[in-house]
Amino acid sequence: MTGRVWVRRSCCVLFAAFVIPAHAAPDAAAALSIVQKNNCLSCHAVDSQVVGPAYREIAKKYHGDATAPDKLFAKVRNGGAFVWGEVPMPANPGISDADLRTVIAWILAGAPDH
C-alpha cells in the first residue's frame, strides 16, 4: 500500500471515530423514574419475573434483534398477549413516546443500574 493510500485510509478512520456519534448509554435513573411513575414495576422487575418477565430476560430475548425497539414500543403502547405466557399485557397509551423510547433503550441495554 502506498503512503498516500495509507494516509487517506487513516484519515477516514480517524474522521469516522470522531464525527460519527456513539450510541449513548441509556439513562438508568430516568428509566427507573419512568417505570415507577407509570406503575410498570407492579408487573415487572429488573431481574426477576413478577407477573410479566424481568427486564433483563426481555433484553436477552431480543439481543441482536434490530427490530426490537419498534416491536417493544408497539407491545407496550398497544398491549399484547401470549409472548411470555397467558397473562396479557395491558395497553399503556399514557406514556409519552420519548419516555417509552428511554425505557425500551434501557431494557434492551440489560436494565443497568447506572
N, CA and C of each residue as an Amber inpcrd file, in Angstrom:
protein
   342
   0.8610000  -1.1590000   0.0000000   0.0000000   0.0000000   0.0000000
   0.9080000   1.2240000   0.0000000   0.5810000   2.1650000  -0.8400000
   1.4110000   3.3660000  -0.9200000   1.1390000   4.2620000   0.2690000
   2.0590000   5.1500000   0.5180000   1.9080000   6.0740000   1.6410000
   0.6740000   6.9370000   1.5250000   0.3620000   7.3590000   0.3190000
  -0.7910000   8.2310000   0.0970000  -2.0990000   7.5030000   0.4270000
  -2.2230000   6.2470000   0.0060000  -3.4250000   5.4610000   0.2960000
  -3.5400000   5.2200000   1.7900000  -2.4210000   4.8940000   2.4340000
  -2.4280000   4.6560000   3.8780000  -2.8820000   5.9030000   4.6310000
  -2.3840000   7.0620000   4.2350000  -2.7690000   8.3170000   4.8960000
  -4.2450000   8.5840000   4.6880000  -4.7520000   8.3550000   3.4770000
  -6.1620000   8.6040000   3.1800000  -7.0520000   7.6890000   4.0210000
  -6.7120000   6.4000000   4.1090000  -7.4960000   5.4660000   4.9090000
  -7.4270000   5.8080000   6.3870000  -6.2450000   6.1820000   6.8490000
  -6.0930000   6.5570000   8.2580000  -6.9350000   7.7700000   8.5900000
  -6.9560000   8.7370000   7.6970000  -7.7640000   9.9390000   7.9300000
  -9.2510000   9.6000000   7.9810000  -9.6810000   8.6910000   7.0960000
 -11.1000000   8.2980000   7.0970000 -11.4810000   7.6150000   8.4020000
 -10.6090000   6.7470000   8.8860000 -10.8880000   6.0540000  10.1430000
 -10.9450000   7.0460000  11.2920000  -9.9980000   7.9640000  11.3590000
  -9.9970000   8.9720000  12.4210000 -11.2180000   9.8760000  12.3180000
 -11.5750000  10.2710000  11.1070000 -12.7430000  11.1060000  10.9090000
 -13.9960000  10.3950000  11.4290000 -14.1570000   9.1260000  11.0510000
 -15.3250000   8.3680000  11.4890000 -15.3540000   8.2190000  13.0020000
 -14.2150000   8.0300000  13.6060000 -14.1670000   7.8430000  15.0560000
 -14.6030000   9.0900000  15.8090000 -14.3380000  10.2570000  15.2450000
 -14.6710000  11.4880000  15.9520000 -15.9760000  12.1250000  15.5070000
 -16.4050000  11.8580000  14.2930000 -17.5940000  12.5180000  13.7730000
 -18.8470000  11.6790000  13.9380000 -18.7540000  10.3620000  13.7620000
 -19.9220000   9.5010000  13.8950000 -20.1820000   9.2940000  15.3800000
 -21.3170000   9.7770000  15.8890000 -21.5600000   9.6730000  17.3250000
 -21.7980000   8.2390000  17.7700000 -21.2850000   7.9210000  18.9220000
 -21.5330000   6.6030000  19.5140000 -22.9120000   6.6140000  20.1520000
 -23.5220000   5.4570000  20.2860000 -24.8080000   5.3760000  20.9740000
 -24.5770000   5.6680000  22.4450000 -25.3130000   6.6110000  22.9520000
 -25.1860000   6.9510000  24.3600000 -25.8120000   5.8620000  25.2120000
 -25.2050000   5.6230000  26.3330000 -25.7740000   4.6540000  27.2650000
 -27.1050000   5.1910000  27.7650000 -28.0850000   4.3270000  27.9200000
 -29.3800000   4.7990000  28.4110000 -29.2560000   5.3470000  29.8300000
 -30.0670000   6.3250000  30.1360000 -30.0690000   6.9540000  31.4550000
 -30.8830000   6.0890000  32.4090000 -30.1770000   5.3190000  33.2330000
 -30.8450000   4.3740000  34.1400000 -31.7370000   5.0840000  35.1400000
 -31.2750000   6.2000000  35.6750000 -32.0830000   6.9250000  36.6590000
 -33.3800000   7.4250000  36.0320000 -33.2930000   7.9390000  34.8200000
 -34.5020000   8.4190000  34.1330000 -35.4420000   7.2590000  33.8340000
 -34.8830000   6.1510000  33.3460000 -35.7160000   4.9890000  33.0160000
 -36.4160000   4.4460000  34.2570000 -35.6870000   4.3300000  35.3490000
 -36.3050000   3.8360000  36.5860000 -37.3970000   4.7700000  37.0760000
 -37.1710000   6.0550000  36.9480000 -38.1950000   7.0310000  37.3410000
 -39.4580000   6.8580000  36.4840000 -39.2550000   6.6480000  35.1980000
 -40.3920000   6.4810000  34.2880000 -41.1770000   5.2070000  34.6150000
 -40.4740000   4.0870000  34.8420000 -41.2040000   2.8400000  35.1350000
 -41.9060000   2.9140000  36.4810000 -41.3370000   3.6370000  37.4290000
 -42.0080000   3.8130000  38.7210000 -43.2400000   4.6920000  38.5640000
 -43.0910000   5.7890000  37.8430000 -44.1910000   6.7430000  37.6490000
 -45.3640000   6.1160000  36.9000000 -45.0730000   5.1590000  36.0220000
 -46.1170000   4.5500000  35.1950000 -46.5560000   3.1730000  35.6800000
 -46.1880000   2.8170000  36.9110000 -46.5930000   1.5590000  37.5480000
 -46.1550000   0.3020000  36.8090000 -45.0960000   0.3950000  36.0280000
 -44.5840000  -0.7760000  35.3150000 -44.0610000  -1.8260000  36.2910000
 -43.5740000  -1.3540000  37.4510000 -42.9790000  -2.2750000  38.4170000
 -44.0190000  -3.1020000  39.1690000 -45.2960000  -2.8260000  38.9350000
 -46.3040000  -3.6790000  39.5500000 -46.3860000  -5.0240000  38.8170000
 -45.8850000  -5.0750000  37.5810000 -45.8870000  -6.3260000  36.8190000
 -44.4920000  -6.8030000  36.4170000 -43.5080000  -5.9300000  36.4440000
 -42.1570000  -6.2710000  36.0140000 -41.1500000  -5.8950000  37.0920000
 -40.0030000  -6.5720000  37.0680000 -38.8650000  -6.2280000  37.9150000
 -37.6190000  -6.3090000  37.0420000 -36.5250000  -5.7850000  37.5340000
 -35.2950000  -5.7780000  36.7530000 -34.7810000  -7.1860000  36.5080000
 -34.7030000  -8.0000000  37.5620000 -34.0350000  -9.2870000  37.4030000
 -34.8370000 -10.4990000  37.8810000 -36.1330000 -10.3320000  38.0560000
 -36.9600000 -11.4830000  38.4180000 -38.3610000 -11.3150000  37.8270000
 -38.9790000 -12.4440000  37.5270000 -40.3280000 -12.4030000  36.9780000
 -41.3100000 -12.0440000  38.0830000 -42.2420000 -11.1870000  37.7630000
 -43.3350000 -10.8620000  38.6730000 -44.5770000 -11.4180000  37.9720000
 -45.4060000 -10.5860000  37.4030000 -46.4980000 -11.0570000  36.5450000
 -45.9420000 -11.2240000  35.1340000 -45.2160000 -10.1950000  34.7120000
 -44.5550000 -10.2280000  33.4100000 -43.0810000 -10.5640000  33.5860000
 -42.3790000 -10.6720000  32.4750000 -40.9710000 -11.0660000  32.5320000
 -40.0800000  -9.9870000  33.1460000 -38.9280000 -10.4270000  33.6370000
 -37.9200000  -9.4930000  34.1340000 -37.3700000  -8.7050000  32.9580000
 -37.0090000  -7.4530000  33.2080000 -36.4450000  -6.6210000  32.1400000
 -35.1890000  -7.2540000  31.5450000 -34.3700000  -7.8740000  32.3710000
 -33.1420000  -8.4890000  31.8590000 -33.4390000  -9.7110000  30.9890000
 -34.5390000 -10.4100000  31.2550000 -34.9460000 -11.5170000  30.3860000
 -35.4230000 -10.9970000  29.0310000 -36.0930000  -9.8640000  29.0590000
 -36.5290000  -9.2400000  27.8000000 -35.2950000  -8.8700000  26.9760000
 -34.2910000  -8.2950000  27.6310000 -33.0480000  -7.9240000  26.9390000
 -32.3940000  -9.1500000  26.3040000 -32.3740000 -10.2640000  27.0320000
 -31.7810000 -11.4920000  26.4870000 -32.5560000 -11.9890000  25.2700000
 -33.8650000 -11.9750000  25.3830000 -34.7040000 -12.4820000  24.2850000
 -34.4850000 -11.6830000  23.0010000 -34.3430000 -10.3790000  23.1210000
 -34.2570000  -9.5250000  21.9430000 -32.8350000  -9.1180000  21.5870000
 -31.8510000  -9.6940000  22.2620000 -30.4550000  -9.3600000  21.9820000
 -30.1280000  -9.5840000  20.5020000 -29.5790000  -8.5730000  19.8750000
 -29.1920000  -8.6880000  18.4720000 -30.3120000  -8.4730000  17.4790000
 -31.5150000  -8.2460000  17.9360000 -32.6680000  -8.0390000  17.0520000
 -32.8130000  -6.5440000  16.7780000 -32.4540000  -6.1240000  15.5850000
 -32.5020000  -4.7040000  15.2250000 -33.9270000  -4.1540000  15.2330000
 -34.9090000  -5.0220000  15.1270000 -36.3010000  -4.5630000  15.1150000
 -36.9080000  -4.5110000  16.5200000 -36.1330000  -4.9140000  17.5160000
 -36.6610000  -4.9840000  18.8850000 -37.2170000  -3.6650000  19.4070000
 -36.5420000  -2.5290000  19.2070000 -37.1150000  -1.2910000  19.7500000
 -38.5280000  -1.0150000  19.2290000 -38.7400000  -1.2160000  17.9410000
 -40.0730000  -0.9790000  17.3770000 -41.0870000  -2.0180000  17.8520000
 -40.6580000  -3.2740000  17.9490000 -41.5570000  -4.3260000  18.4360000
 -42.0010000  -4.0270000  19.8710000 -41.0410000  -3.6730000  20.7090000
 -41.3710000  -3.4200000  22.1080000 -42.1890000  -2.1440000  22.2650000
 -41.8920000  -1.1450000  21.4510000 -42.6810000   0.0860000  21.5020000
 -44.1480000  -0.2440000  21.2320000 -44.4050000  -0.9880000  20.1770000
 -45.7860000  -1.3550000  19.8340000 -46.4140000  -2.2150000  20.9210000
 -45.6320000  -3.1470000  21.4860000 -46.1650000  -4.0490000  22.5200000
 -46.5590000  -3.2660000  23.7720000 -45.7150000  -2.3410000  24.1970000
 -46.0260000  -1.5710000  25.4060000 -47.1630000  -0.5980000  25.1360000
 -47.1220000   0.0600000  24.0010000 -48.1480000   1.0600000  23.6810000
 -49.5220000   0.4110000  23.5140000 -49.5820000  -0.6990000  22.7870000
 -50.8660000  -1.3030000  22.4230000 -51.2650000  -2.5040000  23.2650000
 -50.3400000  -3.0390000  24.0460000 -50.6130000  -4.2380000  24.8170000
 -50.4300000  -5.4720000  23.9460000 -50.5770000  -6.6250000  24.5400000
 -50.4210000  -7.8570000  23.7800000 -50.5490000  -9.0630000  24.6930000
 -50.4310000 -10.2280000  24.0830000 -50.5760000 -11.4610000  24.8590000
 -49.8310000 -12.5990000  24.1930000 -49.5690000 -13.6300000  24.9850000
 -49.0360000 -14.9140000  24.5420000 -47.5860000 -14.8650000  24.0540000
 -46.8270000 -13.8500000  24.4540000 -45.3990000 -13.8180000  24.1510000
 -44.6290000 -14.4140000  25.3270000 -45.0530000 -14.0760000  26.5420000
 -44.3610000 -14.5340000  27.7570000 -45.2490000 -15.3920000  28.6310000
 -46.3790000 -15.7360000  28.1630000 -47.3030000 -16.5210000  28.9570000
 -48.7290000 -16.1380000  28.6050000 -49.6520000 -16.5530000  29.4460000
 -51.0630000 -16.3390000  29.1440000 -51.6220000 -15.0260000  29.6690000
 -50.9090000 -14.3690000  30.5860000 -51.4050000 -13.1130000  31.1370000
 -51.1290000 -11.9980000  30.1300000 -52.1710000 -11.3140000  29.6570000
 -51.9500000 -10.2570000  28.6710000 -51.3320000  -9.0130000  29.2950000
 -50.5570000  -8.3140000  28.4810000 -50.0220000  -7.0340000  28.9070000
 -51.0140000  -5.9670000  28.4700000 -51.4390000  -5.1220000  29.4160000
 -52.3830000  -4.0750000  29.0350000 -51.7120000  -2.9960000  28.2010000
 -52.5070000  -2.2800000  27.4330000 -52.0020000  -1.1420000  26.6640000
 -51.5760000  -0.0310000  27.6170000 -50.5970000   0.7380000  27.2020000
 -50.0910000   1.8550000  28.0060000 -50.0410000   3.1210000  27.1650000
 -51.2040000   3.6810000  26.8650000 -51.2380000   4.8530000  25.9940000
 -50.7710000   6.1450000  26.6670000 -50.6610000   6.1590000  27.9810000
 -50.3330000   7.3910000  28.6920000 -48.8570000   7.7210000  28.7870000
 -47.9730000   6.8030000  28.4230000 -46.5370000   7.0790000  28.4740000
 -46.1560000   7.8340000  27.2060000 -45.4190000   8.9310000  27.3610000
 -45.0180000   9.6960000  26.1790000 -44.0920000   8.8460000  25.3050000
 -44.0420000   9.1680000  24.0260000 -43.1640000   8.4380000  23.1140000
 -41.7140000   8.5200000  23.5790000 -41.2920000   9.6990000  24.0050000
 -39.9010000   9.8810000  24.4470000 -39.6060000   9.0300000  25.6740000
 -40.5150000   9.0260000  26.6460000 -40.3180000   8.2110000  27.8430000
 -40.2950000   6.7240000  27.5000000 -41.1780000   6.3230000  26.6130000
 -41.2370000   4.9200000  26.2240000 -39.9450000   4.5040000  25.5260000
 -39.4180000   5.3430000  24.6760000 -38.1570000   5.0330000  23.9920000
 -36.9920000   4.9680000  24.9840000 -37.0130000   5.8340000  25.9980000
 -35.9740000   5.8000000  27.0320000 -36.0050000   4.4760000  27.7740000
 -37.1890000   4.0480000  28.1690000 -37.3370000   2.7910000  28.9070000
 -36.9330000   1.6000000  28.0410000 -37.3460000   1.5930000  26.8000000
 -37.0080000   0.4780000  25.9070000 -35.4990000   0.4050000  25.6820000
 -34.8590000   1.5380000  25.4740000 -33.3950000   1.5410000  25.3010000
 -32.7110000   0.9910000  26.5470000 -33.2080000   1.3730000  27.7020000
 -32.6510000   0.9000000  28.9760000 -32.8530000  -0.6150000  29.1330000
 -34.0450000  -1.0870000  28.8230000 -34.3220000  -2.5260000  28.9200000
 -33.4100000  -3.2990000  27.9700000 -33.3300000  -2.8560000  26.7210000
 -32.5270000  -3.5780000  25.7380000 -31.0350000  -3.5280000  26.0390000
 -30.6200000  -2.5450000  26.8390000 -29.2210000  -2.4740000  27.2840000
 -28.9660000  -3.3960000  28.4690000 -29.9920000  -4.1090000  28.9010000
 -29.8520000  -5.0350000  30.0250000 -30.3090000  -4.4670000  31.3420000
 -31.0570000  -3.3660000  31.3040000 -31.5770000  -2.7050000  32.5210000
 -30.4630000  -2.4510000  33.5260000 -29.4170000  -1.7270000  33.0980000
 -28.2990000  -1.4640000  34.0050000 -28.7210000  -0.5770000  35.1650000
 -28.0370000  -0.7500000  36.2980000 -28.3310000   0.0330000  37.4890000
 -27.8800000   1.4820000  37.3530000 -26.8730000   1.6990000  36.5390000
 -26.3600000   3.0610000  36.3400000 -25.7220000   3.1960000  34.9870000
